[in-house]
Every structure is written in C-alpha cells, then in structure tokens.
Amino acid sequence: MDPQLLRATFAVVERRAEQAVTFFYSHLFWNNPGVRELFPQDMLPQRDRLFAALTHVVTHLEDPGLGPYLGQLGRDHRKFLASPALYAAVGESLLAAFAHAAGSAWTVDAEKAWSEAYGLVSELMLAGADEAAAAGEPSWWDADVVRHERYGDDLAVLTLRPRRPLPYLPGQYVSVSSLRVPRVWRTYSLGNAPRPDGTVDLHVSRIPGGAMSTALVTETGPGEVLRLSAPGGGLTARTAPGGLRTYICAGTGWAPVRALLEEAAAGEPELEGRLFVVARAKEYLYARGEAELLKERLPGLSVTYIAAAPRQRRDQATERLLQALRACVHWPAHDVYLAGPPAFVTEVSEVLEELGTDPARTHHDTLPSVGRFTTRPGTAAERLLGPPAPLWHNPDARAPRDL
Ligand SMILES: NC(=O)C1=CN([C@@H]2O[C@H](COP(=O)(O)OP(=O)(O)OC[C@H]3O[C@@H](n4cnc5c(N)ncnc54)[C@H](O)[C@@H]3O)[C@@H](O)[C@H]2O)C=CC1
C-alpha cells in the first residue's frame, strides 16, 4: 500500500464526493441487478455513510487499530448478508467511481494503489465475518421489546429481550433495525451492564426527520421485534483497579456510561472518580434518578448535572461543562470515558488535552461521524459551477457551533 498516494487521490475525490457517490451507486445497481433491494429506500444517509467509512480508512492507514476496525466492520456487515461476490462488486464500482471523480489524478499508479488497498480492506472484513461465523455467532439477534418508557416528546428507553444470549461488554453498542423502517440500521449503545435475565436497554433520542429514532420513540411498543447486530465499540472499562476516572456524557450518551458505572458498582464499589451528566435542558436530565442510585452504591463518585439555562441554546450546556472541567484538577491522573454527540466528543476531548489529560486515556467511540459531505473548499471553477448551499443559523440544529 502507498498511503501517500492513496491520501492524495482521496483528497481529489473527496472534493467531488457528491459526484463520486452518485456514480458509485448508479454503477453498482446498474451492473448488479438485485443489489438495490439490499439497501434502504432512502439512500441519502447511506450515501454519507459510505464516505464516512472511507474517510475513516484513509485517515487511519498507518493506525494499528485499522485491522481490528475492519474485522469488526466485516463482522457487522454479516447483518446485510454481504457475500464475497458483493464485496467484489462494490470494489469494482468504487474504483470506477474514483476514476470518474479523480479525473487526471487517476493515474496507473493510483489505480494500482487503490485496487491493492480495497483488496486488503475486503480481505480483512471478510476474515472478521468468517471468524464470527466460525465461532457460531448469528448474523443478527431478534429481540422482543418488553418495555417502552417515554421521557417527554423526544426520548424513550426501550427494554429488549434478545431471543438468544447476546454477549457484550458494558459500554458497547449494537446496530438496530426495525421492520417499520426496512433495511435501515442505526447504532445505539446498550444502557446497562449484562443482567441475569439477558435484557438490554436502548436509550433513543428522536432526531428531527430521523425515521428510525422516530419509529423507536413514538411508534414501537411491547410485543414488537427488533433486530440487533453483533455488539461492538471501544468504550469499555480500561482502568486498573484503584485508578482515578472521570465519566462525561451528554444526552443519551448516558447509556454507555450507565452500563460502565453499573459494572463498577458490582465489581469495584470503592471506585474514586467524577461523573458529569450534561443535557440540553433541565427536563432532559432523565438520568438523574438512576445516577443518584448509582452514587449510593459508589460513594467515591462525585456527580455533577449540567443543563442549559431556560430558553438558551442547548450547546450552552457544553460551555458550562467546559467551565466545570477547567475548575477540576489532577487531569493527568484520570482515565476519561466520554459519550455524546460527535461534535461534543470532539470539543470536550480537545479541552481535556489542554487540561493535561493523556489523549490515549480519553476513551470514546470512534464511529465515523455521519454528516453532510466534506466542507473542504473546491477549486474556484467548482465553486462557480456548484456553489455550496448557504448555512443558515439555526440555534436548535445539531450543526457544530462554528458554522
Ligand atoms: N457511545 C456514544 O458516544 C454515544 C453517543 N450518542 C450520541 O449522543 C447524541 C445524543 O443525542 P441527544 O440525547 O439528542 O443529545 P442533545 O442533542 O440533546 O445534546 C446533548 C448535549 O450535547 C451537547 N451538544 C450537542 N450538540 C453539540 C455540538 N454540535 N457541539 C457541542 N456540544 C453539543 C450540548 O451540551 C447538548 O445539550 C446522539 O448524537 C448520539 O448518536 C448516544 C449514545 C452513546
């Protein structure tokens, strides 16, 4: 593999991401009849996902974590019934789309580098899938909804009973699919440490326009069946016994943190640490009751709740959190567990580093963030031909604040 060449071509393709993705799916569906049925009806979020995953691969080429990431991705892709033939078809369409979008940057060497890189990526993904199949792991788990608890208009906690045991570590997430939104999968952290009855909680926040979160919060009820993928994610307990730790969560980021604290309460009740629970407004501090119960079991844990003031932007809670973090000491001695909206995780991680936390000891999920395509500016000619859409100021939007 030639990482420099891969990154250089990807930089060109990325600027024409919209064209590249349209070409990719048209090529894939046109040349492989039947493949369209494997994808959701609404392809817009799917289109972003492809580039998010590719960006993750290209930006982590020399990272030793890339192999395990791809193995897990392959294991996870079993839920799509992805066969070696489909991997080959995707590779062919991807290279055709890159050639189309890269123009003169698509040299013989670039094609060779991408073909080798895709070969390696698919090999590692298929190896991950084969390993899981050999270990007897199902491609997905059917799970019955046994409880559905609503907190206000936008939030629900669903309790599910998987029909087969679902082994996982506290802090991990699963992808979830519902027949109400066919072929769409969305990731949710499991909100509890493993229980004797095998049930698991999903904390779901309704995203405006989000078909899956709307279905789970407002339509799904007990008796319904959801499908769960193999658990994954790296937000699992890493601290040696006696080590100091800080847990920081925003919104439904409470789910994995709650699972980690339940695990600690059972195995290490003498734990010393601090917990910050952040919410967009006081009414959204749905975690409070549970956090208080956990605090009773973990007397060495200090708990701080932070919400935006009434009628303020939800991000004001992040500003308040950052002030509170700056007032704390001993950061270099703490492991930090961080969960919440991707922009929140990025912003808080940066401040923690400034405060002296070792970045290798700040643990959070590295899900490629899915958003709109790259904001990297195009050439002057590209900007003239396709000017970017204006970015409106909307205080309620989830867009990063510096837009
Ligand atoms: N393992 C993890 O990291 C988990 C992540 N999540 C993510 O957390 C989010 C939860 O959504 P909601 O509960 O609706 O949260 P929310 O939208 O109500 O946000 C909660 C708080 O996060 C902060 N925040 C939100 N967007 C921000 C931004 N762009 N920049 C800086 N701070 C920001 C604000 O302080 C806000 O009050 C989802 O994006 C979900 O994917 C959820 C569960 C687990």
The ligand as an SDF file (V2000), in Angstrom:
LIG
                    3D

 44 48  0  0  0  0  0  0  0  0999 V2000
  -21.2610    5.9330   22.6900 N   0  0  0  0  0  0  0  0  0  0  0  0
  -21.5370    7.2120   22.4420 C   0  0  0  0  0  0  0  0  0  0  0  0
  -20.6710    8.0440   22.2780 O   0  0  0  0  0  0  0  0  0  0  0  0
  -22.9660    7.6040   22.3380 C   0  0  0  0  0  0  0  0  0  0  0  0
  -23.2970    8.7010   21.5970 C   0  0  0  0  0  0  0  0  0  0  0  0
  -24.5900    9.0840   21.4960 N   0  0  0  0  0  0  0  0  0  0  0  0
  -24.8580   10.2400   20.6640 C   0  0  0  0  0  0  0  0  0  0  0  0
  -25.2990   11.2710   21.5290 O   0  0  0  0  0  0  0  0  0  0  0  0
  -26.2770   12.0350   20.8800 C   0  0  0  0  0  0  0  0  0  0  0  0
  -27.4370   12.1140   21.8070 C   0  0  0  0  0  0  0  0  0  0  0  0
  -28.4110   12.9280   21.2890 O   0  0  0  0  0  0  0  0  0  0  0  0
  -29.3230   13.7560   22.2870 P   0  0  0  0  0  0  0  0  0  0  0  0
  -29.5770   12.9570   23.5000 O   0  0  0  0  0  0  0  0  0  0  0  0
  -30.4810   14.2080   21.4820 O   0  0  0  0  0  0  0  0  0  0  0  0
  -28.3620   14.9370   22.6810 O   0  0  0  0  0  0  0  0  0  0  0  0
  -28.6510   16.5040   22.5420 P   0  0  0  0  0  0  0  0  0  0  0  0
  -28.7210   16.8960   21.1260 O   0  0  0  0  0  0  0  0  0  0  0  0
  -29.7650   16.8460   23.4610 O   0  0  0  0  0  0  0  0  0  0  0  0
  -27.2700   17.0500   23.1080 O   0  0  0  0  0  0  0  0  0  0  0  0
  -26.9150   16.9030   24.4640 C   0  0  0  0  0  0  0  0  0  0  0  0
  -25.8790   17.9530   24.7840 C   0  0  0  0  0  0  0  0  0  0  0  0
  -24.7260   17.7060   23.9710 O   0  0  0  0  0  0  0  0  0  0  0  0
  -24.1130   18.9340   23.6610 C   0  0  0  0  0  0  0  0  0  0  0  0
  -24.0320   19.1210   22.1990 N   0  0  0  0  0  0  0  0  0  0  0  0
  -24.9400   18.7230   21.2730 C   0  0  0  0  0  0  0  0  0  0  0  0
  -24.5230   19.0720   20.0350 N   0  0  0  0  0  0  0  0  0  0  0  0
  -23.3510   19.7300   20.2080 C   0  0  0  0  0  0  0  0  0  0  0  0
  -22.4320   20.3470   19.3150 C   0  0  0  0  0  0  0  0  0  0  0  0
  -22.6410   20.3530   17.9980 N   0  0  0  0  0  0  0  0  0  0  0  0
  -21.3130   20.9030   19.8360 N   0  0  0  0  0  0  0  0  0  0  0  0
  -21.0840   20.8980   21.1620 C   0  0  0  0  0  0  0  0  0  0  0  0
  -21.9260   20.3430   22.0610 N   0  0  0  0  0  0  0  0  0  0  0  0
  -23.0340   19.7580   21.5920 C   0  0  0  0  0  0  0  0  0  0  0  0
  -24.9580   20.0420   24.2470 C   0  0  0  0  0  0  0  0  0  0  0  0
  -24.4250   20.4110   25.5070 O   0  0  0  0  0  0  0  0  0  0  0  0
  -26.2900   19.3760   24.4630 C   0  0  0  0  0  0  0  0  0  0  0  0
  -27.0100   19.9730   25.5000 O   0  0  0  0  0  0  0  0  0  0  0  0
  -26.5510   11.4170   19.5450 C   0  0  0  0  0  0  0  0  0  0  0  0
  -25.7810   12.1020   18.5820 O   0  0  0  0  0  0  0  0  0  0  0  0
  -25.9890   10.0090   19.7060 C   0  0  0  0  0  0  0  0  0  0  0  0
  -25.5290    9.4750   18.4930 O   0  0  0  0  0  0  0  0  0  0  0  0
  -25.5910    8.4480   22.1570 C   0  0  0  0  0  0  0  0  0  0  0  0
  -25.3110    7.3430   22.9100 C   0  0  0  0  0  0  0  0  0  0  0  0
  -23.9740    6.8050   23.0330 C   0  0  0  0  0  0  0  0  0  0  0  0
  1  2  1  0
  2  3  2  0
  2  4  1  0
  4  5  2  0
  4 44  1  0
  5  6  1  0
  6  7  1  0
  6 42  1  0
  7  8  1  0
  7 40  1  0
  8  9  1  0
  9 10  1  0
  9 38  1  0
 10 11  1  0
 11 12  1  0
 12 13  2  0
 12 14  1  0
 12 15  1  0
 15 16  1  0
 16 17  2  0
 16 18  1  0
 16 19  1  0
 19 20  1  0
 20 21  1  0
 21 22  1  0
 21 36  1  0
 22 23  1  0
 23 24  1  0
 23 34  1  0
 24 25  1  0
 24 33  1  0
 25 26  2  0
 26 27  1  0
 27 28  1  0
 27 33  2  0
 28 29  1  0
 28 30  2  0
 30 31  1  0
 31 32  2  0
 32 33  1  0
 34 35  1  0
 34 36  1  0
 36 37  1  0
 38 39  1  0
 38 40  1  0
 40 41  1  0
 42 43  2  0
 43 44  1  0
M  END
$$$$
